[in-house]
Amino acid sequence: MNDLPQTPIALDDFIEPAVPAPHRTRQAKVVWGSRVVTVGGGAPVRVQAMTNTDTVDAIGTAIQVKELSVAGSEMVRITVNTPEAAAAVPYIRDQLDRMGIDVPLIGDFHYNGHRLLSDHPACAKALSKYRINPGNVGKGDKHDKQFAQMVEVAAKYDKAVRIGVNWGSLDQELLTGMMDANAKLAEPFEPQQIMYRAILTSAIQSARRAEAIGLRGDQIILSCKMSGVQDLISVYRALAKRCDYALHLGLTEAGMGTKGTVASTAALGVLLQEGIGDTIRVSLTPQPGEARTQEVVVALEILQSLGLRSFNPSVTACPGCGRTTSTTFQELAKQIDDFLRAQMPVWKLRYPGVEKMKVAVMGCIVNGPGESKHADIGISLPGTGEAPAAPVFINGEKALTLRGDNIAAEFHALVERYIDKRFGATTAEHPTAHA
């Protein structure tokens, strides 16, 4: 044991905090009426989602857009793939406006976007942003012409554009040309390298072509989506070094359930920690019966876990062990978490700052008191064999002890009172509401 290297930590040693290094980009604006969502240029990382309704169903689509918006999506993308879908877009926008939902709509165009935007000016005006895929705007001579048509409409109506390259629909003519050129080299690169370069070339050249046509650089957002975690990280690191356009970040075809959540979190977490990414979407395949809003929940959790934004009060709860054979703390933690999330649409207006609150629901004496003291309000429930008492800590101090069969309900009420007292409007009744 004495032969082991010693690495003592002196009191004056400085340990570098983990803080994302910002990648500076131009700031794009996605606008509907008085609602302006800034993307890049120092703005918070924005969350967006996409509907999976048939856009022709204007009512059904508007309802899902509202659900995604209420869940926290700051922009919502809808499919615009047919003349009927394009004709429905103004009605969707009108329904949202009637419901008081001013979330900007993004039109997702593939193959025929040039015709749909040209033939349906009401659709072009009702959308706040267009997604253009340079891999499928047309082949040969049609490619540049049809790409230009879409960009010209965006410039005419002063709309933002995401130029979204996807490795599943990469421009095959560009890729083939680069593969052929690579094959002639004395020491050719691996095919993966050429694919990376083709994706980056498609995105950056398309953006510069859009600027040449008349779109401003601050109207352009780029994305280079991949379905492999390491591929996505590699490509976005390279993209961030080569341009200053705002970047849309997302792992495409991430998958379902745990797989999709973990893969998206792994990829986005690395890049966001490096300061890469101005707006994100988590592309989850919904499990049977699962709400579409789950992709928004995961996106919000990624940003909040990294400390980049705060959306909901956080609930710390221990995982449980042999000391906590009772499920009481699990049930209470879920009740509190569900309650906080359900109330946030109202609370974010009534109680500014409540999204940063920390609640602890712990299951035994080992870490319970300590974790509860670190939270704004916390409870340490009795573990197996412990006395049937639950101390409650408020602002780091033990405030009271709950006993009996109504601990959960009593703690629930304490949380409500704490929120009202601390985050309520600054009035004579609440002179220290924001302290």
KAZI-V159036 format. One record per pair of residues at least 4 apart in sequence whose C-alpha atoms are under 7 Angstrom apart, sorted by the first residue. I is the first residue (numbers start at 1). J is the second residue. If there is no record, write none. Layout:
((I/J) (I/J))
This chain:
((9/13) (20/272) (20/273) (20/274) (20/275) (21/274) (21/275) (22/275) (23/275) (23/276) (24/41) (24/42) (24/244) (25/40) (25/41) (25/244) (25/245) (25/246) (26/40) (26/41) (26/218) (26/244) (26/245) (26/246) (27/38) (27/39) (27/40) (27/41) (27/218) (27/246) (28/38) (28/39) (28/40) (28/218) (28/219) (28/220) (28/246) (29/36) (29/37) (29/38) (29/39) (29/160) (29/219) (30/36) (30/37) (30/38) (30/104) (30/128) (30/129) (30/160) (31/35) (31/36) (31/37) (31/104) (31/128) (32/36) (32/102) (32/104) (32/128) (35/102) (38/43) (39/43) (39/46) (39/246) (39/278) (39/279) (40/246) (40/278) (45/278) (45/279) (46/74) (46/278) (46/279) (46/280) (47/73) (47/74) (47/75) (47/279) (47/280) (47/281) (47/299) (48/73) (48/74) (48/75) (48/76) (48/280) (48/281) (49/68) (49/73) (49/75) (49/76) (49/77) (49/281) (49/296) (50/76) (50/77) (50/78) (51/64) (51/65) (51/77) (51/78) (53/60) (53/61) (54/61) (55/61) (55/78) (55/79) (55/80) (55/85) (55/88) (56/84) (56/85) (56/88) (57/61) (58/62) (58/88) (58/91) (58/92) (59/63) (59/92) (60/64) (61/65) (61/92) (62/66) (62/92) (62/95) (62/96) (63/67) (64/68) (65/69) (65/76) (66/70) (66/101) (67/71) (67/293) (68/72) (68/73) (68/293) (69/73) (69/74) (69/103) (70/345) (71/293) (71/296) (72/296) (73/296) (74/103) (75/103) (75/104) (75/105) (76/104) (76/105) (76/106) (77/105) (77/106) (77/107) (77/108) (78/106) (78/107) (78/108) (79/107) (79/108) (79/109) (80/85) (80/86) (80/107) (80/108) (80/109) (81/85) (81/109) (81/110) (82/86) (83/87) (83/116) (84/88) (85/89) (86/116) (86/120) (86/123) (87/120) (87/123) (88/92) (89/93) (89/123) (89/126) (90/94) (90/122) (90/123) (90/126) (91/95) (92/96) (93/97) (93/126) (94/98) (95/99) (96/100) (96/101) (96/102) (97/101) (97/102) (104/128) (105/127) (105/128) (105/129) (106/127) (106/128) (106/129) (106/130) (106/131) (107/127) (107/129) (107/130) (107/131) (108/130) (108/131) (109/113) (109/131) (109/132) (110/132) (110/133) (110/136) (110/137) (111/136) (111/137) (111/138) (112/116) (113/117) (113/150) (114/118) (114/146) (114/149) (114/150) (115/119) (116/120) (117/121) (117/123) (117/124) (117/150) (117/153) (120/124) (121/125) (122/126) (123/127) (125/157) (128/159) (128/160) (129/159) (129/160) (129/161) (130/160) (130/161) (130/162) (131/161) (131/162) (131/163) (131/164) (132/162) (132/163) (132/164) (133/137) (133/163) (133/164) (133/165) (134/163) (134/165) (134/171) (135/165) (135/169) (135/170) (135/171) (136/169) (136/171) (137/143) (137/146) (137/147) (138/142) (138/143) (138/146) (139/143) (141/145) (142/146) (143/147) (144/148) (145/149) (146/150) (147/151) (148/152) (148/213) (149/153) (150/154) (151/155) (151/210) (151/215) (152/156) (153/157) (154/158) (154/159) (154/160) (155/159) (155/214) (155/215) (159/219) (160/219) (160/220) (161/219) (161/220) (161/221) (162/220) (162/221) (162/222) (163/203) (163/207) (163/221) (163/222) (163/223) (164/222) (164/223) (164/224) (165/170) (165/199) (165/203) (165/223) (165/224) (165/225) (166/170) (166/224) (166/225) (166/226) (167/199) (167/225) (167/226) (170/199) (171/175) (172/176) (173/177) (174/178) (174/198) (175/179) (175/195) (175/198) (176/180) (177/181) (178/182) (178/194) (179/183) (179/194) (180/184) (182/188) (182/189) (183/188) (189/193) (189/194) (190/194) (191/195) (192/196) (193/197) (194/198) (195/199) (196/200) (196/235) (197/201) (198/202) (199/203) (199/224) (200/204) (200/239) (201/205) (202/206) (203/207) (203/222) (204/208) (205/209) (206/210) (207/211) (208/212) (209/213) (210/214) (210/215) (211/215) (211/216) (211/217) (215/219) (217/245) (220/245) (220/246) (221/245) (221/246) (221/247) (221/248) (222/245) (222/246) (222/247) (222/248) (223/247) (223/248) (223/249) (225/232) (225/250) (225/251) (225/252) (226/231) (226/232) (226/251) (226/252) (227/251) (227/252) (227/253) (227/254) (228/232) (229/233) (229/263) (229/267) (230/234) (231/235) (232/236) (232/251) (232/267) (233/237) (233/267) (233/271) (234/238) (235/239) (236/240) (237/241) (238/242) (239/243) (240/244) (240/276) (246/278) (247/277) (247/278) (247/279) (248/277) (248/278) (248/279) (248/280) (249/277) (249/279) (249/280) (249/281) (250/268) (250/280) (250/281) (250/282) (251/264) (251/282) (251/283) (252/283) (253/283) (254/260) (254/263) (254/264) (254/283) (254/284) (255/259) (255/260) (255/284) (255/285) (256/260) (256/284) (256/285) (256/286) (256/287) (257/261) (257/287) (258/262) (259/263) (260/264) (260/284) (261/265) (261/298) (262/266) (263/267) (264/268) (264/282) (265/269) (265/302) (266/270) (267/271) (268/272) (269/273) (269/302) (270/274) (271/275) (271/276) (271/277) (272/276) (272/277) (281/299) (282/295) (282/299) (283/295) (284/295) (286/290) (286/291) (286/292) (293/297) (294/298) (295/299) (296/300) (297/301) (298/302) (299/303) (300/304) (300/311) (301/305) (302/306) (303/307) (303/308) (303/309) (304/308) (304/309) (304/310) (304/311) (310/355) (310/356) (311/355) (312/341) (312/344) (312/355) (312/356) (313/340) (313/354) (313/355) (313/356) (313/357) (313/358) (314/357) (314/358) (314/359) (315/337) (315/358) (315/359) (315/360) (316/359) (316/360) (316/361) (317/333) (317/360) (317/361) (317/362) (318/362) (318/363) (320/324) (320/363) (323/364) (323/383) (323/384) (324/363) (324/364) (324/383) (324/384) (325/384) (327/331) (328/332) (329/333) (329/361) (329/362) (329/363) (329/381) (330/334) (331/335) (332/336) (332/408) (333/337) (333/361) (334/338) (335/339) (336/340) (336/412) (337/341) (338/342) (339/343) (340/344) (343/347) (344/348) (346/350) (347/351) (348/352) (348/354) (350/424) (351/423) (351/424) (351/425) (352/423) (353/423) (354/423) (357/376) (358/375) (358/376) (358/377) (359/375) (359/376) (359/377) (359/378) (360/371) (360/372) (360/375) (360/377) (360/378) (360/379) (361/378) (361/379) (361/380) (362/368) (362/379) (362/380) (362/381) (363/368) (363/380) (363/381) (363/382) (363/383) (364/368) (364/380) (364/381) (364/382) (364/383) (365/369) (365/380) (365/382) (365/383) (367/371) (368/372) (368/380) (369/373) (369/380) (370/374) (371/375) (372/377) (372/378) (372/379) (372/380) (372/393) (373/378) (373/393) (373/395) (373/396) (373/397) (374/396) (375/395) (375/396) (376/394) (376/395) (376/396) (377/393) (377/394) (377/395) (378/392) (378/393) (378/394) (379/390) (379/391) (379/392) (379/393) (380/390) (380/391) (380/392) (381/389) (381/390) (382/386) (382/387) (382/388) (382/389) (382/390) (388/403) (389/401) (389/402) (389/403) (390/401) (390/402) (390/403) (391/398) (391/400) (391/401) (391/402) (392/398) (392/399) (392/400) (392/401) (393/397) (393/398) (393/399) (394/398) (394/399) (402/407) (403/407) (406/410) (407/411) (408/412) (409/413) (410/414) (411/415) (412/416) (413/417) (414/418) (415/419) (416/420) (417/421) (418/422) (419/423) (419/424) (420/424) (421/430) (421/433) (422/432) (422/433) (422/434) (423/433) (423/434) (424/430) (424/433) (425/430) (425/433) (426/430) (426/431) (426/432) (426/433) (427/431))
